């Protein structure tokens, strides 16, 4: 069960990033079939490699397993930028986002 979740989420995030399983494998210093083996449920990454995979994908381990977050990389980037703003600007942005969500 957990292997299925890991495989599906990895494939989703990797595809969203627009990178092949082979290129990702080689970039993180593994054999060219490493990511494919995880996505095909033939192996599981070590904890160290899981953290490397998360770093490569630009997500935290929490975001990796949050299937409701369809675009975690963008959300992480937005949150990092929001943390740099003063409270008054955050209040304005919060109002804008709330208005957009309500009007969907």
N, C-alpha and C positions, 0 to 999 in steps of 0.2 A: 504494500500500500504506500509506504513512505517513498519507496523507490519510484513508484509511478508519479507521485506528486513532484519529486525532485526532477525526474526526467522531463515531464511536461513543462514545468516552470522554466527549466533551463532552455529547452527548445524555444519556448515563447520569447524569453528575454533575449536570447541570442539572435533569433530571427528579427525581433524588433530593432536590435542594434545593427542589423544588416550585415552580419558577418557569417561566414561559413563555419561549420563545425571543425573542419580541417585547419583553417586559419586561426581560429580561437585556440585550438589545441597547441599549435606550434608557438603561438604568441605567449602562452602561459608556460612554455617550456616542457611540453609533453609530446608524446608520439602523435602523429597526425590523426590517429583514430580515437584518441582519448575521449574527447567530448561525445563523439558518436557512440562509443561504448556506454557512456552514462545515459545518453538519450534513448538508447535501445535497451536499457535496463540490464546490461551485462555486467556492470560494475558500479561501485559507488566511490565518490571521491573521499580522500582522507579529509580530516578537519582542516588541515593546512591548505590542501588544494581547494576545498570549498571556499575558504576565505579568499584565495587567489581568484577563483571564478567570480565571486561577488565583486571584488575590486575591479576586475577586468570589465564586468558588466556595469559598473558604476552604481551598484546598489549595496545596501547594508544586508546582513543576513536576515534581519526582520523583514525588510522589503522583498527579499527573494521569496520568502514563503507567504507573503501577503498577496494572495491571488486576486483580491479585490482591487489592488493597485495595478491598473492596466498600463500605466506609464511611470514607473517608479523613478527612472532616471531624470525625467523632467521635473517631477515633484521634488526630488532631492535638490536639484539645481535651484528651483524656485525658493525652497525653504532656506537654502544657504544665502541667497540674496536678501530674503526678507529679514533674516537675522541681523543684517547690517543697517536696517532702517530704524529711525527713531519711533517711539510709541505713537506719536500723532500720525505719521505716515502709515503705520501699520493699521491704525484705526480706519483711515480713509480706504485703504486697500481692502480691508475686511468688509466694509460697507459695499464696495463695488462688487466684490465676489459674491456676497450674499444677494445682491440685486440681480446679478447674472444668473445665479442658481435658481432663484425664485421665478425668473422669467422664462425658464426652459420649457 
